[in-house]
Amino acid sequence: MLRSALAREMCCRGQLTVYQRLLGIEPALTGAVPAIHKPKPVVPNLKEADMKKINVGRVLLGGLVAGLVLNIGEFLLNEVVLGAEMKKEFERLGNLPQPGGDFIAKAVVMTFILGIVIVYLYAAIRTQFGPGVKTAICAGLFGWFFVYLYTGVIYSALGIIAMKSFWIGLVWGLVEFAVGAVAGAALYKDAEA
C-alpha cells in the first residue's frame, strides 16, 4: 500500500516538474542539485572555426595559370604527340574536317574554365586535406577523372578513339592535370578573415 502511494506521489511530482520547467520555473526539489539540470555549454565545432572564406581573386589567378598549363599540355598532346594519329582517326571516322579556329577557341576557353574549377576545388578541399602538393594533386585527379578517364573509356568503348590514343592520352592527362593543379594551387592563399 505504501509503495503504491509513493509511486503515485512520485508520478505527480514528475508531471509537476515537467510543467514547471516548461514555464521556466526551477522545480523546488531540483534546486538543491542544479548541476544535474543545467544545460552543458555548447562546444564549437573546431572544423567550422578553421574554415576560412575562399579567396576568389586567388582562385581566378591560380585557375588561369592552371588553365595555361593545361592548354599547353593539350597543344603538345594533340599537335606534337598524337597529331598524325588524330588525322588518321578523323579520316577513319568518315573524313571529318580537321578542327578549325572556332573549335580551338572554344576548347581553349573551356580549358581555362577547367583550370579555375580545379583551383576552386583545391581551395574547397584544403580545409579537410591541408594545403600543399598532395591536396592539389587530388583536385587535379578529380578533373582528370572526368575529362580523360570517364570520357576516354566511353569513347574507346564506342570505337570513336583508338586504344593506343586512349592510353597515351590517359597517361599524358594524368601528368598534365597534376602539374596544372600544383601550378595553380601554388598561387592560392586563403582570404583574410
C-alpha positions as CSV (number, residue, x, y, z in Angstrom):
1,M,0.0,0.0,0.0
2,L,2.7,2.4,1.0
3,R,4.6,1.5,-2.2
4,S,1.7,2.3,-4.5
5,A,1.1,5.6,-2.7
6,L,4.7,6.6,-3.0
7,A,4.7,5.7,-6.7
8,R,1.6,7.9,-7.3
9,E,3.2,10.8,-5.4
10,M,6.4,10.5,-7.5
11,C,4.4,10.4,-10.7
12,C,2.6,13.5,-9.8
13,R,5.8,15.3,-8.8
14,G,7.4,14.3,-12.0
15,Q,4.5,15.8,-14.0
16,L,4.6,18.9,-11.9
17,T,8.3,19.2,-12.5
18,V,7.8,18.9,-16.3
19,Y,5.2,21.7,-16.3
20,Q,7.4,23.9,-14.1
21,R,10.3,23.5,-16.4
22,L,8.1,24.4,-19.4
23,L,7.2,27.6,-17.7
24,G,10.8,28.4,-16.9
25,I,10.4,27.7,-13.1
26,E,13.2,25.8,-11.4
27,P,11.5,22.9,-9.6
28,A,11.8,23.0,-5.8
29,L,13.2,19.5,-5.5
30,T,15.9,20.1,-8.0
31,G,17.1,23.4,-6.6
32,A,19.5,21.6,-4.3
33,V,21.2,19.9,-7.2
34,P,21.3,22.5,-10.0
35,A,24.3,21.0,-11.8
36,I,22.3,18.0,-12.9
37,H,19.6,20.0,-14.6
38,K,21.5,22.9,-16.2
39,P,22.4,22.5,-19.8
40,K,26.0,21.8,-20.7
41,P,27.9,24.6,-22.5
42,V,28.0,24.2,-26.3
43,V,31.5,23.4,-27.6
44,P,32.0,24.9,-31.0
45,N,32.9,22.7,-33.9
46,L,36.6,23.2,-34.5
47,K,36.4,22.2,-38.2
48,E,33.9,25.1,-38.8
49,A,36.1,27.5,-36.9
50,D,39.1,26.6,-39.0
51,M,37.3,27.2,-42.3
52,K,38.1,30.5,-44.0
53,K,36.5,32.2,-46.9
54,I,37.6,31.2,-50.3
55,N,39.7,33.9,-51.9
56,V,38.0,34.3,-55.3
57,G,40.7,36.5,-56.7
58,R,43.4,33.9,-56.0
59,V,41.1,31.2,-57.4
60,L,40.9,33.1,-60.6
61,L,44.6,33.8,-60.8
62,G,45.6,30.2,-59.9
63,G,42.9,28.9,-62.2
64,L,44.2,30.9,-65.2
65,V,47.7,29.6,-64.5
66,A,46.4,26.0,-64.2
67,G,44.4,26.6,-67.4
68,L,47.5,27.8,-69.2
69,V,49.5,24.7,-68.2
70,L,46.5,22.5,-69.3
71,N,46.3,24.4,-72.7
72,I,50.0,24.0,-73.3
73,G,49.7,20.3,-72.5
74,E,46.7,19.8,-74.8
75,F,48.5,21.6,-77.6
76,L,51.6,19.3,-77.2
77,L,49.5,16.2,-76.9
78,N,47.1,16.9,-79.9
79,E,49.6,18.5,-82.3
80,V,53.0,17.0,-81.5
81,V,52.4,13.6,-79.8
82,L,49.2,12.5,-81.4
83,G,49.0,14.8,-84.4
84,A,49.4,12.2,-87.2
85,E,47.2,9.7,-85.4
86,M,44.5,12.3,-84.9
87,K,44.4,12.9,-88.7
88,K,44.1,9.2,-89.3
89,E,41.3,9.0,-86.8
90,F,39.4,11.8,-88.5
91,E,39.7,10.1,-91.8
92,R,38.7,6.7,-90.4
93,L,35.5,8.3,-88.9
94,G,34.3,9.4,-92.3
95,N,36.6,12.1,-93.5
96,L,35.7,14.6,-90.7
97,P,37.2,18.0,-91.2
98,Q,40.2,18.9,-89.0
99,P,39.2,21.1,-86.1
100,G,39.3,24.8,-87.1
101,G,39.7,28.1,-85.3
102,D,36.2,28.1,-83.8
103,F,36.7,24.7,-82.2
104,I,40.1,25.7,-80.9
105,A,38.9,28.9,-79.4
106,K,36.1,27.1,-77.6
107,A,38.5,24.4,-76.4
108,V,41.0,26.9,-75.1
109,V,38.3,28.9,-73.2
110,M,36.8,25.7,-71.7
111,T,40.2,24.6,-70.6
112,F,40.8,27.9,-68.8
113,I,37.5,27.4,-67.1
114,L,38.5,23.9,-66.1
115,G,41.7,25.3,-64.6
116,I,39.6,27.7,-62.5
117,V,37.3,24.9,-61.4
118,I,40.3,22.7,-60.3
119,V,41.8,25.5,-58.2
120,Y,38.4,26.2,-56.7
121,L,38.1,22.6,-55.8
122,Y,41.6,22.8,-54.3
123,A,40.6,25.8,-52.2
124,A,37.4,23.9,-51.0
125,I,39.1,20.7,-50.0
126,R,42.3,22.1,-48.4
127,T,40.4,22.6,-45.1
128,Q,40.0,18.9,-44.9
129,F,43.2,17.7,-46.5
130,G,45.5,20.6,-45.6
131,P,47.3,22.9,-48.1
132,G,50.0,21.5,-50.3
133,V,51.0,19.4,-53.2
134,K,49.1,16.3,-52.2
135,T,45.8,18.2,-52.0
136,A,46.5,20.0,-55.3
137,I,47.1,16.6,-57.0
138,C,43.8,15.3,-55.5
139,A,42.0,18.3,-57.0
140,G,43.7,17.7,-60.4
141,L,42.8,14.0,-60.3
142,F,39.1,14.9,-60.0
143,G,39.4,16.9,-63.2
144,W,41.5,14.1,-64.9
145,F,38.9,11.5,-64.0
146,F,36.0,13.4,-65.6
147,V,37.9,14.7,-68.6
148,Y,40.2,11.8,-69.5
149,L,39.2,8.6,-67.8
150,Y,35.4,8.8,-68.0
151,T,35.2,10.1,-71.5
152,G,38.1,8.1,-72.7
153,V,36.6,4.8,-71.6
154,I,33.2,5.8,-73.2
155,Y,34.8,6.9,-76.5
156,S,37.1,3.9,-76.7
157,A,34.2,1.5,-76.0
158,L,32.2,3.1,-78.8
159,G,35.2,2.8,-81.2
160,I,35.5,6.6,-81.6
161,I,39.1,6.7,-80.3
162,A,41.7,4.0,-80.9
163,M,43.1,2.2,-77.8
164,K,46.6,3.4,-78.4
165,S,45.5,7.0,-78.4
166,F,43.3,6.4,-75.4
167,W,46.3,5.0,-73.3
168,I,48.7,7.7,-74.4
169,G,46.1,10.4,-73.6
170,L,45.2,8.9,-70.3
171,V,48.8,8.8,-69.1
172,W,49.6,12.3,-70.6
173,G,46.5,13.8,-69.0
174,L,47.4,12.3,-65.6
175,V,50.7,14.2,-65.6
176,E,49.2,17.3,-67.2
177,F,46.4,17.7,-64.7
178,A,48.7,17.0,-61.7
179,V,51.2,19.6,-62.9
180,G,48.5,22.1,-63.8
181,A,46.8,21.7,-60.4
182,V,50.0,22.1,-58.5
183,A,50.9,25.2,-60.5
184,G,47.5,26.8,-59.9
185,A,47.4,25.8,-56.2
186,A,50.9,27.4,-55.6
187,L,49.3,30.8,-56.2
188,Y,46.3,30.2,-54.0
189,K,46.1,31.8,-50.5
190,D,43.1,31.9,-48.2
191,A,41.2,35.2,-47.8
192,E,41.9,37.1,-44.7
193,A,39.2,36.7,-42.1
